[in-house]
Amino acid sequence: MNHRKLTGFKSLYAHLFYPFMLSGSMYLCWWLLSKSFSPFSSMIIPLLLCNALIWTSEFYLPFNLKWRPSRKILGIDITHALMTSLFVTPIIKALLLATLVKFNLASSGIGLWPHSWPIIIQLVVAILIADLLIYILHRIMHATSLGWKIHVVHHSTEKMNFWASSRTHPINSLIVYATEVGVLLLLGINADILALWTIFMSVNGFLSHCNIDLRLGIFNRIFSTADVHRVHHSPNWAYSNSNFGNTTCIWDQILGTYQLPLEPIREQGIQMHKIPENYLDHIKAPFILDKYKKTG
């Protein structure tokens, strides 16, 4: 892509930050697991460190100065993050566990997970399976009226940044989490691989929404990076109707929905609707979306 030229340490930072964050967070998670830390602790420690590094890097090397959120918008997105982590995720975990217990599948699911395979291969399998599921679900959300009403809040931000990754309607979060985690648990994935997959999925999600001027090179062809995901968040339908992968570009490449223009995408948002920057309006949006149609 035709990014602005960087020199010296900033150029090095822009080239190395993405692979360092992904590999470093996963290595730290694996190391903590090897030292008998619980899967929860092995996830939360790397995630908190990554959050801090990504957020501060948005100030050091911003992609677009205009995308720095106001205190109001920051408060809305933090509210989304808290609601998802404190309410939606625990509820889904409880429902999934109760369902597995009810059908006597809590210990190893239906027994199809390849536990004897090397850890890295198991992780790749988990990434590809989950990403295919979300690719299909994501396309449905963009192609159907009901799906778009549920998903539209995530596209409402016009200032793409790290915190915008949390801007998701609770119903959207519920469906996505239940789909990807539910299937992996049903297949019988163990807790350690699930923790590593969670780190990869979460950190890549933060990085794909970040407002950092990264140089991603070949990673743009494999993963859902910031360059790739900004295309999907463009208000131009010709761009937003592409790059549906959640963590990788693999299924987009295979199924013909991958796009990466030569020039970086610098506009984000929705063409047809203008949802007020208010958390309660975000919650109401799926039910009264027509009210937010742009006029003129």
Stockholm file with secondary structure:
# STOCKHOLM 1.0

chainA/1-296         MNHRKLTGFKSLYAHLFYPFMLSGSMYLCWWLLSKSFSPFSSMIIPLLLCNALIWTSEFYLPFNLKWRPSRKILGIDITHALMTSLFVTPIIKALLLATLVKFNLASSGIGLWPHSWPIIIQLVVAILIADLLIYILHRIMHATSLGWKIHVVHHSTEKMNFWASSRTHPINSLIVYATEVGVLLLLGINADILALWTIFMSVNGFLSHCNIDLRLGIFNRIFSTADVHRVHHSPNWAYSNSNFGNTTCIWDQILGTYQLPLEPIREQGIQMHKIPENYLDHIKAPFILDKYKKTG
#=GR chainA/1-296 SS CCCCCCCHHHHHHHHHHHHHHHHHHHHHHHHHHHTTCCHHHHHHHHHHHHHHHHHHHHHHSBSCGGGSCCHHHHHHHHHHHHHIIIIIHHHHHHHHHHHHHHTTCTTTTTSCSCTTSCHHHHHHHHHHHHHHHHHHHHHHHHHSHHHHHHHGGGGCCSSCCGGGGGCCCHHHHHHHHHHHHHHHHHHTCCHHHHHHHHHHHHHHHHHHHCCBCCCCGGGGGTBCCHHHHHHHTCSSHHHHSSCCCSSBSHHHHHHTCCCCCSSCCCCCSCSSBCCCSCHHHHHHGGGSGGGGBCCC
#=GC SS_cons         CCCCCCCHHHHHHHHHHHHHHHHHHHHHHHHHHHTTCCHHHHHHHHHHHHHHHHHHHHHHSBSCGGGSCCHHHHHHHHHHHHHIIIIIHHHHHHHHHHHHHHTTCTTTTTSCSCTTSCHHHHHHHHHHHHHHHHHHHHHHHHHSHHHHHHHGGGGCCSSCCGGGGGCCCHHHHHHHHHHHHHHHHHHTCCHHHHHHHHHHHHHHHHHHHCCBCCCCGGGGGTBCCHHHHHHHTCSSHHHHSSCCCSSBSHHHHHHTCCCCCSSCCCCCSCSSBCCCSCHHHHHHGGGSGGGGBCCC
//
